[in-house]
């Protein structure tokens, strides 16, 4: 059974019922039906809070409460973010994205064997180098 890690963009779109692109939409639904889990990195809470602070997105709730409610949805689990993942984010192979949050999300996916659901061009390019498993959403 495959477990997925949602990139920040996928969390925002999923929460707002914006459709995900194929093949991710079908893969995530199939995973849910088979008992797979969707993981969300704690760094995603920080990224969403930064987007709110910069006025790039608006939420109807306090960001912390919004994130907690998202993580309480059925099949959504908060991913672990141990020190080993944070350290691994600094030594990713190849040419990883420069964004520290993206690096942490990639390191999390690699450490726990998750498929990363993303539309981020830099992450997709990095995965194309063979360093991460992704599904474009």
HELIX and SHEET records of a PDB file:
HELIX    1   1 UNK A    8  UNK A   15  1                                   8    
HELIX    2   2 UNK A   24  UNK A   33  1                                  10    
HELIX    3   3 UNK A   42  UNK A   53  1                                  12    
HELIX    4   4 UNK A   63  UNK A   71  1                                   9    
HELIX    5   5 UNK A   83  UNK A   88  1                                   6    
HELIX    6   6 UNK A  100  UNK A  112  1                                  13    
HELIX    7   7 UNK A  121  UNK A  128  1                                   8    
SHEET    1   A 5 UNK A  76  UNK A  78  0                                        
SHEET    2   A 5 UNK A  38  UNK A  40  1                                        
SHEET    3   A 5 UNK A   4  UNK A   6  1                                        
SHEET    4   A 5 UNK A 115  UNK A 118  1                                        
SHEET    5   A 5 UNK A 134  UNK A 136  1                                        
END                                                                             
